[in-house]
Structures are given as structure tokens and as C-alpha cells.
């Protein structure tokens, strides 16, 4: 058999992307905005840490609720499918035949497959969930895993733009270093995100970088405008 390269653990990768994307961008924009308004790095560090804590909790909670919603939806549809194969088996068989008709099977084969499948209720329902509704069974504890992955990824991403401010008391100097480090990380993150999702790597990296820079630049300029152009 020839080797096939398919993306594994796509849900986990998606969660890391969600957490890292916001973790790199939001604290970066916050730090840039505050750098345009205050001289000292202490305030930026304090506000940045508070934002990272709050953001990671909010993002993690969002991931948990999304995971629970997905699991609840699957459970409700599963119950409905079991009920339908019990109440209206002929209609469900017809739906199985429709699926295989799309695959190009003859009507005789469609009937044969539907009759054979109807002998095992669990496999029948599993087939309907996958091919009629397009639903895959969620992993156990998916919601909790998603919350933890997104939350940690947000923290990791958020520490990067904030870290230079720990080593300088001047906010503008901190901003210069933060911009340099964060822009490199945004490009690298965008590159690998695009690689694992099968997108053009350089184009994807540039898109992520531009979004981060625009967000930080807008926050900095707004802070300067509000502050009257002076530090």
C-alpha cells in the first residue's frame, strides 16, 4: 500500500490555532496601545498579564461551550436516528439507497446493501449519522480538552509580545522589541498553520503577520490620538 499523508488530530490543531492566533494578536495590540499612552512598562505588564489571564479563561470557556454544544447536538441526532429506524425503517432504508445511488450503485445493489445494513441497528444508525447527517462522534471529554488546549495556547501566545516589557522600564523601547519578536512569531506561526492546513505557506504567514501588525498599529495610533499625541 502506498503511504497516505492525512492531517491527524485536526481538532487539537484547530484549538491550538484559535488560542495562539488570539494570544499573539490581542495582547500585542493591547501592549502597543498602552505604549502609545504611558511611559512606564509596569502598567503595560500589569494590564497585559490581566488580559492574558482573562482572555485565556474566556477563550477556554468558549472552547468548552462549543465542545459541549457539539456533543449535545450529536447525542440529540443519534437519539432521533435510533427512533426513526425503529418507527419508519422503510423510509430509512430508502435514505440509505439514496446515499449509494449517489455512489453509482445499481438499484438491485442499493436494495441489497440497505437490507443487509438493516440487520445491525447500531451500524445502520452510525452509517446514517455519517453519510446522511455528516456527523462524526465527538471524542470523549472533547469539551474539556478543547478548553485546556485553547487556554494554554492563548497564554503561550500572549506571553510572547509582553515579554520584552519585563526587561525595560521604557514602554517605547519595550514596544520596539515586542514588535520585532512578535512579528517573527506571527510569521512563523502563520507559516506552520498554513502548512498543516494545506494552504500556501508564505501567503498564509504574510496574512497572519499583516493582521497582527494592523491590530497593533491601530491600537497604538488610537492611544496616541486619545492622549493628544504626547507620551
C-alpha positions as CSV (number, residue, x, y, z in Angstrom):
1,X,0.0,0.0,0.0
2,X,1.2,3.5,-0.8
3,X,1.6,5.8,2.2
4,X,-1.2,8.4,2.6
5,X,-0.5,11.7,4.4
6,X,-3.6,12.9,6.2
7,X,-3.9,15.5,8.9
8,X,-4.1,13.9,12.3
9,X,-5.7,15.4,15.5
10,X,-7.3,18.1,13.4
11,X,-9.5,19.2,16.4
12,X,-6.4,19.7,18.6
13,X,-4.6,21.6,15.9
14,X,-7.7,23.8,15.4
15,X,-7.7,24.6,19.1
16,X,-4.0,25.5,19.1
17,X,-4.5,27.8,16.1
18,X,-7.5,29.5,17.8
19,X,-5.7,30.1,21.0
20,X,-2.3,31.1,19.5
21,X,-3.9,33.4,16.9
22,X,-5.8,35.5,19.6
23,X,-3.0,35.1,22.1
24,X,-0.4,36.6,19.8
25,X,-2.7,39.3,18.4
26,X,-4.8,40.7,21.3
27,X,-2.1,41.2,24.0
28,X,0.2,42.6,21.2
29,X,-2.4,45.1,20.3
30,X,-3.1,46.0,23.9
31,X,0.6,46.4,24.7
32,X,1.1,48.6,21.6
33,X,-1.9,50.7,22.5
34,X,-0.7,51.2,26.1
35,X,2.8,52.0,24.8
36,X,1.3,54.9,22.9
37,X,-0.3,56.3,26.1
38,X,2.1,55.6,29.1
39,X,5.8,55.9,29.7
40,X,6.4,53.0,32.1
41,X,6.4,49.3,31.3
42,X,5.0,48.4,34.7
43,X,1.4,49.4,33.8
44,X,1.7,47.5,30.5
45,X,2.9,44.4,32.2
46,X,0.1,44.6,34.8
47,X,-2.5,45.2,32.2
48,X,-1.0,42.6,29.9
49,X,-1.0,39.8,32.5
50,X,-4.5,40.7,33.5
51,X,-5.6,40.5,29.9
52,X,-3.9,37.2,29.3
53,X,-5.5,35.6,32.4
54,X,-8.9,36.9,31.4
55,X,-8.5,36.1,27.8
56,X,-7.3,32.6,28.4
57,X,-10.3,31.9,30.7
58,X,-12.8,33.4,28.2
59,X,-11.3,31.6,25.2
60,X,-11.1,28.3,27.1
61,X,-14.7,28.7,28.3
62,X,-15.8,29.4,24.7
63,X,-14.0,26.2,23.6
64,X,-15.7,24.2,26.3
65,X,-19.1,25.5,25.4
66,X,-18.5,24.8,21.7
67,X,-17.4,21.3,22.6
68,X,-20.5,20.7,24.8
69,X,-22.8,22.1,22.1
70,X,-21.3,19.7,19.5
71,X,-21.6,16.7,21.9
72,X,-25.2,17.6,22.8
73,X,-26.1,18.1,19.1
74,X,-24.7,14.7,18.2
75,X,-26.5,13.0,21.1
76,X,-29.8,14.5,20.1
77,X,-29.4,13.5,16.4
78,X,-28.3,10.0,17.5
79,X,-31.4,9.6,19.6
80,X,-33.5,10.8,16.7
81,X,-31.9,8.3,14.3
82,X,-32.5,5.4,16.6
83,X,-36.1,6.4,16.9
84,X,-36.5,6.7,13.1
85,X,-35.0,3.3,12.3
86,X,-37.4,1.9,14.8
87,X,-40.6,3.8,13.7
88,X,-40.0,4.2,9.9
89,X,-37.4,1.6,8.8
90,X,-38.5,1.6,5.2
91,X,-38.0,5.4,4.9
92,X,-34.6,5.0,6.5
93,X,-33.7,2.2,4.1
94,X,-34.8,4.5,1.2
95,X,-32.3,7.1,2.6
96,X,-29.5,4.5,2.6
97,X,-30.4,3.7,-1.0
98,X,-30.2,7.4,-1.9
99,X,-26.7,7.6,-0.5
100,X,-25.5,4.6,-2.5
101,X,-27.3,5.8,-5.6
102,X,-25.0,8.9,-5.4
103,X,-22.1,6.4,-5.4
104,X,-23.4,5.0,-8.7
105,X,-24.6,1.6,-7.4
106,X,-27.4,-0.2,-9.3
107,X,-30.9,-0.3,-7.8
108,X,-30.5,-4.0,-7.1
109,X,-27.3,-3.4,-5.1
110,X,-28.8,-0.5,-3.3
111,X,-31.7,-2.7,-2.1
112,X,-29.3,-5.5,-1.1
113,X,-27.0,-3.2,0.8
114,X,-29.9,-1.4,2.6
115,X,-31.4,-4.8,3.6
116,X,-28.0,-6.1,4.9
117,X,-27.4,-2.9,6.8
118,X,-30.8,-3.0,8.5
119,X,-29.8,-6.3,10.2
120,X,-27.5,-4.3,12.6
121,X,-29.2,-1.3,14.1
122,X,-26.0,0.2,15.6
123,X,-24.1,0.1,12.3
124,X,-27.2,1.3,10.5
125,X,-27.6,4.3,12.7
126,X,-23.8,5.0,12.6
127,X,-24.0,5.0,8.8
128,X,-26.9,7.4,8.8
129,X,-25.1,9.7,11.2
130,X,-22.0,9.8,9.0
131,X,-23.4,9.9,5.5
132,X,-26.9,11.4,5.8
133,X,-26.1,14.0,8.5
134,X,-22.3,14.3,8.1
135,X,-21.7,14.0,11.8
136,X,-18.8,12.2,13.5
137,X,-19.0,11.0,17.1
138,X,-17.2,13.6,19.3
139,X,-14.2,12.4,21.3
140,X,-14.8,11.7,25.0
141,X,-14.0,14.7,27.2
142,X,-13.6,16.8,24.0
143,X,-15.0,19.9,25.6
144,X,-12.6,19.8,28.5
145,X,-9.6,19.1,26.2
146,X,-10.6,21.9,23.9
147,X,-10.9,24.4,26.8
148,X,-7.5,23.4,28.2
149,X,-5.7,23.5,24.8
150,X,-7.2,26.8,23.8
151,X,-6.5,28.4,27.2
152,X,-2.8,27.2,27.3
153,X,-2.2,28.2,23.7
154,X,-3.6,31.7,24.4
155,X,-1.3,32.1,27.4
156,X,1.8,30.9,25.4
157,X,0.9,33.3,22.6
158,X,0.2,36.2,24.9
159,X,3.5,36.0,26.8
160,X,5.5,36.5,23.6
161,X,4.5,40.1,22.9
162,X,4.5,41.0,26.6
163,X,7.9,39.5,27.5
164,X,10.1,42.4,26.3
165,X,8.5,44.8,28.7
166,X,9.9,42.8,31.6
167,X,13.4,43.8,30.6
168,X,13.0,47.5,30.0
169,X,11.4,50.3,32.0
170,X,10.7,52.4,28.9
171,X,7.4,51.5,27.2
172,X,8.6,52.6,23.7
173,X,11.8,50.5,23.9
174,X,9.6,47.6,25.0
175,X,7.3,48.2,22.1
176,X,10.2,48.1,19.6
177,X,11.4,44.7,20.9
178,X,7.9,43.4,21.2
179,X,7.2,44.3,17.6
180,X,10.3,42.6,16.4
181,X,9.8,39.4,18.4
182,X,6.0,39.2,17.8
183,X,6.3,39.8,14.0
184,X,8.8,37.0,13.7
185,X,6.5,34.7,15.8
186,X,3.4,35.7,13.8
187,X,5.2,34.9,10.6
188,X,6.4,31.5,11.9
189,X,3.0,30.7,13.4
190,X,1.2,31.6,10.1
191,X,3.7,29.6,8.1
192,X,3.2,26.4,10.1
193,X,-0.6,26.9,10.4
194,X,-0.8,27.1,6.6
195,X,1.4,24.1,6.2
196,X,-0.7,21.8,8.4
197,X,-3.9,23.0,6.8
198,X,-2.6,22.5,3.3
199,X,-2.6,26.3,2.4
200,X,0.2,28.2,0.6
201,X,2.7,28.6,3.5
202,X,4.2,32.0,2.6
203,X,0.9,33.6,1.7
204,X,-0.7,32.3,5.0
205,X,2.2,33.6,7.0
206,X,2.0,37.0,5.5
207,X,-1.7,37.2,6.1
208,X,-1.3,36.4,9.8
209,X,1.6,38.9,10.1
210,X,-0.4,41.7,8.4
211,X,-3.4,41.1,10.6
212,X,-1.3,41.3,13.8
213,X,0.6,44.4,12.6
214,X,-2.6,46.2,11.6
215,X,-4.2,45.4,15.0
216,X,-1.2,46.7,17.0
217,X,-0.7,49.7,14.8
218,X,-4.4,50.7,15.1
219,X,-4.3,50.4,18.9
220,X,-1.0,52.4,19.1
221,X,-2.3,55.2,16.9
222,X,-5.7,55.4,18.7
223,X,-3.9,55.6,22.0
224,X,-1.7,58.4,20.7
225,X,-4.7,60.3,19.3
226,X,-6.6,60.0,22.6
227,X,-3.6,61.0,24.5
228,X,-3.1,64.1,22.4
229,X,0.0,62.9,20.6
230,X,2.2,63.2,23.7
231,X,3.6,60.5,25.9
